[in-house]
């Protein structure tokens, strides 16, 4: 593995440790094995570190499973495994979950984890509606600890999503007596620590191995996440050796990496749903004919081709990796003539709409949409904004016509059942089917109910699902154990290693 020039400068005692260089350097024994420092390129940086209150998968990427842990952990393939719990049992009626905690677990502060920390953490989410993913634990009636190593969760009704939800934001366990500021620091139990000063906003965030970890220790000394939103700059940083791993590789630029014999380019599956949302509060978009016309005017193959082929058709709100998936790609086929006819029926002869999109997304997508909408007589204005602005204007204030964003979270269909969510979608039948799916104790029944609900959503056309993203990750020779699936939403680094 080539050692980034920046780390060679660090080893020589120079101060400019984060500067990008124009050449690579040979490997040294100081940066292999358990002493390795791995530099990972990411696109989107968190706005702050508050795991409880701050939205966005950029935070999940770096902190979940690495710094914070829950009773269970989600795997990239969609399965759920024990984490802080060494085992768990579920009662026959699906109403009681009993977790036995691992021994020797300590927070990064040095305090020992007890069952009371778990009870407090979960109850905090259950009782505070302002906490991220509060609604995902709505089925919990009580959380208790009959002894210091046991946590019991009693439900008011069966919840087929409970373990999955406990592996997400809502289930992360914090220290009850800690006084740290969650916005600027993190005190978890995971295999990596976020130490004071490790986050250099606008540049990088560093995680260091937790040598007091109760489980298998991390195989590398540290991981440095470098935030490089510009795709060309990220490619250059990889080619020059400043990045050991580059996530979110721009497919149109990937041939440059494929020519480097020291770099392997992997293609991973994701639940990245590039979703074009139609705001139903906009009078024109409240008309179902207009929404259907917009979808009919979109050539999904052309959009996927425009991004270098790094995507697959989706057609509905559930991607192939999630429960309840069915192929809905042909439900609203590309048909610009029919789109024009529907717009005419709706009395929309000169429709102008504004698309609000965060500026870290490729401009080519909005350019193609602008051209395709022009072909059906719709003028599309594009408003590219910083991601915090998108969060404020679109996500929080629901002030938009059309919005394009990658909803990377797995199993997030519940958003289509919440009329207060920024989608603004409200269909009682969909809500009923989703409730029945959650209450089902048979996974096949749960999947069938989800599939039925998803088809109704797709037929209502509240959005267009442009494509499901394909994760392109560049990995330097000698680096192993870096996840390749679902990399935009979760990056568990417990298996990351550098060969000696």
N, C-alpha and C positions, 0 to 999 in steps of 0.2 A: 504493500500500500504506500502510495506517495504521501508524505507528510506535508500538509499545507505550510506554505512559506511563513504565514503568520505565527504558527506555533514554533517554527524554528527560530524566529526572532525572539519569541518569548523565552525559549530555552537559552538563548544567548544573553538574556537579561535586558533586552530592549523594551521600550515602553509601548510601542505601537503594535499591540498584539492583535488588533482586529482589522488591520489594513489588508485590502485585497492586493495580490501581487500578480505579476504577469508571467511567472514561470513556476514550474513545479520543482520539487526537490526530492532527492532519494529518500527512501525509508530509513528510519533509525530505530534502534532497539528501544529507545525511550518512549516510543509511541505505539507499542504493541502490547498484546496481552492485557493483564489487569491494570497496567499503567496507561492504557490508551486514552487519548482524548479524541472524540469523534465530533466532527463539525457537520451539522445537518442543516440544509437549506429549507426554510419554510417561506410561504408566501404571505400569510396574513398574521399580523401580530395582535395579541390581546389588547383591549383598551385599558384594562386593569386586571388584577389577579383574584378578584373576589369570586370564588367558586360558588358562593351562595346567591349572589345578586346579578352578576354580569353575564349577559347572553353572548353566544358566539362559540363555534367549535374551535376557534383558535386557542381558547383556554383549555378545552378538553384535550386537545392534541398533546399539550406539554405536561399538564398537571395530573390528569386522571390516570390512575394505575401506577404512575411513576412517583409522584409526590403524595397524593391522596389515595386512599384505598377505601373500599366498602366491604361489607360482609362477603360479597361475591364480586367477580370481575367478568366483564364481557370479553369474549374472544373475537378475533377478526372474522371468524367463520359464522358468527351469530350464536354460538353456544355460550353457556354461562358456567363458570367454575368457581369453586370456593376460593376466597382470598383471606380476609381477616378471620373468617370462620374456617375451621379445619374440617367441619362437616355440618350438614343440616338435614332435618327431617321435615316432611310435610304430612299433616294428618290426612286421613282418608277422605274427609269431607272438604279438604282444601282450605280450611279456615285457620289453621294454626301452623306456623313455621317456627321450628326450634333450631337455633344456631349454637354450636359450641365453638368458642373462640380459641385461636391458637395461643400457645404459651409464649412468653417472652417478648411480646409486642411492645414497642416503645414509640412514642411520638418523637419527632426530631428535636423537640425541646428537652428530651430526656425523661419525660414523665411516662409512667407505665400506662398502657391502655387497659381500661376496665370495662366491664359490661355497662356501667353507668354512662360512660362516654358515648357508647353506641346508642343507648336509650335516649340520652339527651339529644344527640345529633339527629336521630330520626324524628323525635317528637318536635324538634325545632322546625323541621320541614313540614311536618303534618299540620302544625298549628299556625304557621306563618305563610299567608298567601303570597307575600312578596318574594319569597324564596324561589329561585329557579327550579322548575319542575315540581313544585308543590302539589299540583293536581295529580301527578303520577302515583302518589301514595294515598289517594283519597279513600281507598278500600281499607286502610289500616284503622282498626278500632282502638287497640292498645298496643304499647310496646313495653315490655317489662323484663326484669332480670332476677330470676329466682336465686341466683348465686353469681359470684364475680366472673364466671366463665361462660355463662349461658344467657342468651337473649331470646325472648319469646315474642313473636309478633302474632297477634290475633286480628283477624279480618272480620269486617261486617258482612262480607259476601266474597265468594271465590274470586280470585284475580289471576288470570292466566299470564299476566304481564309482570307480576310482582317481582320475581327474581331478576328479570331483565331490568326493571326500573331501579331496583336496588343496586344494580351494577352501573347506574348512571349518576348524574349529578346529585339527585335526591338522596342516594344511598351512601354518599361519601361521609366518612367518620372524622369528626374534628375533636380536639381536646376541649372538654367542658370548661376547664379552668384557665385556658389560654387567654392572653390579653393582646395578642398580636393583631395588627391591622390587616384584615384579609385582602384589602385592595392593593397592598404593596408587599405582602409577604405570605408565606404558606408554611403551615406546620402540620405535616401529615405523618404517616407511618410507612410510606413506600420505600422502594429500593433506592430512590434518589432524593437528595435534599436540595431545596432552593435556599441558598444562604443569602445573608444580607449583601446587597449590592450586586447580586448576580444578574439582575435584570437591568440592562442598559436600554432604556426605551428608545425606539427608533433604530435599534441596531441588533441586539442579541439578548439571549437569555441562557444562562448556564445552570445545568443540574450536576451535582456532584454525588458520587456513590455514597450511600448510607452504610457505613461499615458496621453499624449496630443493627442492621436489618435482621429480623427474626427468621426469615426464609433464606432461600438461595441468594447469595450476594450478587449484585450487578457485576458483569464481567469486564466493564470498562471503568476507568477512573472518573470520567466526566463526559457529558454531552453538551455541546454548545449549539444552540439553535440560532442560526443567522437569518434575519428577516430580509428577504430580497424579493420585493414584489415585481420587479421588472424581469420578465422571462429571459431576455437576452443577457442581462447582467448575471442571472443565476446560471445560465449555460456557461458563460465565460468563467465564473467562479469555480464551476465543476471541472472544466477543462484545464484550468491553471493549477488545480490541486487545493484550492481554498475550501472546497466542500468535499467531504467524503461521501455524503449522501445528499441527493437533491430530490425533494418531493415535488409533486405537481409540475413535472416537466411539460413544457409546451410542446405538443406533438409536432407542430410544424417546424420546430427547431431540433427535434430529436435526432435527425440524421447526423448532426455534428457530433453527438455523443456516441452514436453507433460506430463511428469510425475510430474511436479510441479503444484500443485493445485492453486497457486497464479498467474500463467501465462497462458494467452490465446494466442494460436497460430492461426493467421488469414491467409487465402489464398486470395490474391487479384489479380485482372486482371492487365495486363500491356501492354505496347507497346514495351517491351524490345525485340529487334530483334537481337538475337545472330547470327551475320553475318560473314560468312567465305568468304572473298573477294579474287577473283583471279585477280592479276595484269595483265592487257592486254599488258603491255609493255614487259613482260617476253615472249620471243619467243614461248615457249611451250604452254603458257596459251593464246596466241593469237589464237590458233587453237580451233575452237568450239568443235571438237571431244574430245579434251583433257578435256575441261571444263565440258562437259556432262559426260565424263567418271568419273571424280572426284566426281560429284554429285551422279552418279549411285553407286559409291562405298561406300556411306555413309548410314549407318543404323541409322536413326534418333531415332527410338525407343530405341536402345541401348544407344545412347547418353543421351536421357532424363532419362532413367533408371539409368545411371551412376551418375547423379546429384540428385538422390533421387526422381525422378518423378516431379520435380518442373518446368515443362514446358509443352507446347503443340506444336504439329507440326504446321509449318507455310507454307513452300513451295514456298512462293513468297515474294515480297518486302513490302506488306501491311499487318499489323496484324489485328486481328478481331475487335479491338476497333476503328479502323480508317475508314473513308469513303473510298469506293472503294474496300473493302475487298471481296475476294472470296476464296473459299477453293481450293488451288493449291497443297496441300500436296501430291496428287497422280500423279502430272505431271511428276516427275522424280523419279520413285520408286526404292527401293534398289534392284540392280541387278548387283552383282560383275562380273558375267560371261560376260554380255554385256559390262561392263566397260573395262574388259580386251581386248575384241574384238575391241572396239573403240580405245584403246591405241595402239593396234597392227596396225590398219589401219592408225593411225597418225604417225607411225614409232617411237613410244616411248617405247622402250623395257627396258630402265634402267633410268627412270625419277626420279630425285631427286629435291625436293622442300623444301624451308624453310618457316616455319610458324612463323610469328612474333606476339606475344601476350603479353599483359600487364600482369605482374605477380600477379595481384590481382584476376585474374580469376582462377577457380579451375583447377589444373593440370590434373584432371581426363578427362576433355574434350579433351585436346590435346593428352593425352595418348590413348584414344579410337580412335581418328582420325588417330594417327600414326599406330595403329594396323589394322584399317580398310583399310587404304591406302596400307599397306604392303600386304594385301590379294589380291590387284589388281596389285601388282608389282610396286608400287610407294613408294619411300623412303621419309619419311617426317622428316625433322630435325626441332626441336622446339627451337626458340629463345625467351626466356622469359625475358622481359625488364621492367624497371620502366615505369609508365604511361607517365611521361614527355618525356621519350625517344621515346615511341610509337608515341606521338604527333609530335615530331620532325621528326623522320625517316619515319613513314608511312603517317600520316595525312598531314604533311607539304611538305616533300621532295619526297613522293611517292616511297620510296626506300624499296621494299619488294617483295616477291613472293606471299605468302598467308598471310592474316591478319585475326585475329579473334578479334572481339570487339562487345560489346553490344551497338547497336544504340537504345538508350532508348527514344529518342525524338518522340513525337506524330506527325503525319502528315508530315513526312519528306521525302515524295516520291520525292520531287523536287531535291534531291541529285542525283537521277538517270537520271535527265535531264540536269545535269551540267557536261560537259566533263572535266572541270578543277578540279572537286572534286577528292579526292584520289581514288575513284572507277575507274576513267578513262573510264567510260562507255559512249558511244556516239551512239545514235540511233535517227535519225531525226523524225521518226514516233512517237516514245515515246514522244519526245519533243513537237510535234504538238498536240498530244492527251492531254497532260498535259496542254498546253496553252488553249485548248478548254475547258477543265474542269474548269480551273480557271475563264474563262470568262463567264461560264454558270451562269445564274441567277436562274435556276431551280436546286435544290439540287439533284434530281434524274438523271438529265442529267450529272451533275458534277460527280456523283458517277459512272455512266456507263462509262464515258470517262476514269476515273481513273482506273477502273477495267480492261478495254481493254488495257490500257498502261501497267499495272502491269503484265498482262499475257504475253505480248511481252517480258518484261524484264526477267521474269522467264524462258521463252523459249530460250532466248539468253544465259542463264547460266553464267552471269558475276560474280556470287557468289552463295553460298548455304546458305539458311536461316535455320540454324540448329534447332532452336525452338524459340517460344515466351516464355519468362520467366514468371513464376508465382511468385508473390511477397509474400514471407513468412515473417510475422512480429510478433514478440513476444511482448505482451503488459501486463504489470503488473496490477494486480487487483487494481481497484480504478482509473485507467487512462482511460479517455474517449476522443472521438473526434479526435483521431490520424488517419490520412488517411491510408487506406489499399490498395487502387488501385494506380497504377502508381507511386509507392514510389521512384523509382530510378530517376525520372525526376522532381518531384514536391512534395513538402511537405508543404502545406498550414496549418499553426498551429493556425489559428484564433479560431478554435473550440476546441482546446486542453484544457482539464480540469482534475483536480484531486479532487475526492470526499472528503468531510470533514468527 
